[in-house]
Amino acid sequence: MCVSREGAADVFMKGIDDGIYPSDLKDMSIDELNQLCAEIREKLINTLSETGGHLASNLGAVELTVAIHRVFDAPRDKIVWDVGHQSYVHKILTGRAGRFSTLRKYGGLSGFPKREESEYDVFDTGHSSNSISAALGMAAARDLDGDDYNVAAVIGDGAMTGGMVYEALNNAGVMDSGLVVILNDNGMSISRNRGSLPQHLNKLRSSEHYLSVKSDVKDSLRKIPVVGDTIVSGIGTVKDAIKYLVVPGVLFEELGFTYLGPVDGHDIGALIEVLTNAVRMKKPVVVHCITEKGKGYKPAEEHPDRFHGVGPFDKETGKLKNPTAPPTYSGVFGRHLMHMAEKDNDIVAISAAMIDGTGLADFARRFPDRIYDVGIAEEHAVTFAAGLVISGKKPFVAIYSTFLQRAYDQVLIDVCMQKLPVVFCLDRAGIVGNDGETHQGIFDLSYLSSMPNLTVLAPADGIQLMLMMEYAVRSGGPVAIRYPKGRAADLRKYDDGERHSRSIFRPHARLLREGADVTLASCGSMTEICLRASEILRTAGIECDVIDAGIIKPLTDSDRKIYMKSAEKTGIVFTAEDNVTAGGYGDAVETLFADDHDVSVYKAGWPDVFIPHGSCDELRHIYGLDAEGIARKVSDIIERKTGRSSGGKRLL
Ligand SMILES: Cc1ncc(C[n+]2csc(CCOP(=O)(O)OP(=O)(O)O)c2C)c(N)n1
């Protein structure tokens, strides 16, 4: 796929790795821009096959991004990327091509726009559907200052299913500020886009010849004797009269936007033309571009969903290099929900555009009528679930921990206040790694623990997850179950969950290992890590009680007794959680000992900063939350408290 550089601009002579900037695009011919696109595609495939990342979205946005940087004058003009997962081409074109191989690695380029990283990144994104709001704010400030730079929001059709978009469009239409909304429409969210808005876009997409139709209309009108030219110059008014017949973007037009499109999002010439017109209008404009997700790499064209966010893969076959060995927590959740749904017709599942990621793909095939993909609409998903409960259903809402943050108020007021038995399954709870700050699921224990009526659970392995799902349906109230990304632990050698009578199982604190020196109180994924830490500590002569929390709130007397009894013996409680320490599990345990001066409580969790991108193992190591780090912290505490040392044994 190598590009011939003969006759190309200087940038090809140097190679894009030496640094390419938007200014380099201004004098390139369309042929040269197309060559550049081919070179960028090759770079995306080569690099992402090593680093992993959002391949399909970026392959689909190559020409669009090149055209944007040709027409707009960044960084003076401001371009906001919705979600930001499709901003790799923008990174390559804004001086970061040479560092592209560090993408998503600790200390390397972020997989999302980062203001700290470049002046060309004007807004940090990662969560969907906020670009128009942010861009409108920038446009409003520009207007107040009497400045004249351009502002654009680049947003996918998937992100258009999020409610914030309509709040922003509603506001933008009346503000009449110069704002270009560039709609990158590939018909896909992560998988096929669902909902009536996507259907509307689909209709617009099929009116492919709109741009030419509009000029045909103008030509026909011009031919009307005497008044024709006047009508054409007043096309705005005429358009009002005929738009229901020929203008496909009525929805946007009604909201106060001028709709331009649809335009072929891989035709650089057409894109440059329409974007140039949009910029000149100095009013709210939507430019509707039709793109193909995964374009230029066959495996991604054939399976755009699989290549939406992908791990390192073999370029020839498209196969993952290191697939996670099953079972994963998502897999256990999806399979078990299907099993439960076989026996209970009232069980339904809700996903906010993440059916595959949350493990619900098989459920969707098995029970197509009992699954609702509501789009990227977490707030709606939660209140929709509340409605389902009112009318007798048993909804499981599967949403990644970080995205449920969007629906804080709906969980609190629409569900918890009314004690409605919605089951929230928070996938990717805890550190997620390479997607970085916006995706780390490390706040849920804190934001959920403060909600009255909510039961908050954290399974330490796959069996516990299944038992908790069954319990949640029986409990009669709202329940949140949070579990991490990746492989499901199997701790049956410490406590065989199967021995519990499933029908009366209630999540509870469990003492998994006994020792006299220190209590390691852990929850979720940290339980396995603490068990490993206890092995390391044993080699240094330190014996640990290891408690698995299971339930974070509310605790029963028997849960409390487990903590109290252990602490009475050891005098030192060390809590560990895959959550920020502020307001999380450790704080809850600490309150148990608030009046007990003989017990010292120490807490380990994520600190009060946004945790950057890097692999999960690397981040846990850096922040001292792997088994070695926990063992080191515990032995330091024991040494300080008791003067006992690890006998010179290295705990690393
Ligand atoms: C609030 C929120 N929910 C879910 C996601 C996960 N997510 C990332 S990209 C994406 C699909 C976006 O589709 P679209 O905007 O059409 O972009 P495409 O990848 O198709 O170019 C989803 C659901 C997110 N980033 N933010």
The ligand as a Tripos MOL2 file, in Angstrom:
@<TRIPOS>MOLECULE
LIG
   26    27     1     0     0
SMALL
NO_CHARGES

@<TRIPOS>ATOM
      1 C1        -21.2200    8.5560   27.2720 C.3       1 LIG1
      2 C2        -20.5520    7.4840   26.4500 C.ar      1 LIG1
      3 N1        -21.1460    6.2790   26.3080 N.ar      1 LIG1
      4 C3        -20.5530    5.3120   25.5750 C.ar      1 LIG1
      5 C4        -19.3530    5.5460   24.9610 C.ar      1 LIG1
      6 C5        -18.6530    4.4110   24.2100 C.3       1 LIG1
      7 N2        -18.4920    4.7240   22.7950 N.ar      1 LIG1
      8 C6        -17.3530    5.1980   22.2860 C.ar      1 LIG1
      9 S1        -17.4310    5.4810   20.6710 S.2       1 LIG1
     10 C7        -19.0030    4.9110   20.5930 C.ar      1 LIG1
     11 C8        -19.7230    4.8650   19.2820 C.3       1 LIG1
     12 C9        -19.6560    6.1820   18.6080 C.3       1 LIG1
     13 O1        -20.2470    6.0770   17.3550 O.3       1 LIG1
     14 P1        -20.0600    7.2660   16.3460 P.3       1 LIG1
     15 O2        -20.2050    8.5600   17.0630 O.co2     1 LIG1
     16 O3        -20.9530    7.0330   15.1970 O.co2     1 LIG1
     17 O4        -18.5500    7.1670   15.9010 O.3       1 LIG1
     18 P2        -17.8470    6.0960   14.9340 P.3       1 LIG1
     19 O5        -16.9650    5.2810   15.8050 O.co2     1 LIG1
     20 O6        -18.8990    5.2880   14.2530 O.co2     1 LIG1
     21 O7        -17.0750    6.9100   13.9840 O.co2     1 LIG1
     22 C10       -19.4570    4.5150   21.8420 C.ar      1 LIG1
     23 C11       -20.7860    3.9520   22.1350 C.3       1 LIG1
     24 C12       -18.7600    6.8080   25.1540 C.ar      1 LIG1
     25 N3        -17.5650    7.1020   24.6460 N.pl3     1 LIG1
     26 N4        -19.3750    7.7500   25.8780 N.ar      1 LIG1
@<TRIPOS>BOND
     1     1     2 1
     2     2     3 ar
     3     2    26 ar
     4     3     4 ar
     5     4     5 ar
     6     5     6 1
     7     5    24 ar
     8     6     7 1
     9     7     8 ar
    10     7    22 ar
    11     8     9 ar
    12     9    10 ar
    13    10    11 1
    14    10    22 ar
    15    11    12 1
    16    12    13 1
    17    13    14 1
    18    14    15 2
    19    14    16 1
    20    14    17 1
    21    17    18 1
    22    18    19 2
    23    18    20 1
    24    18    21 1
    25    22    23 1
    26    24    25 1
    27    24    26 ar
@<TRIPOS>SUBSTRUCTURE
     1 LIG1         1 GROUP 0 **** ****
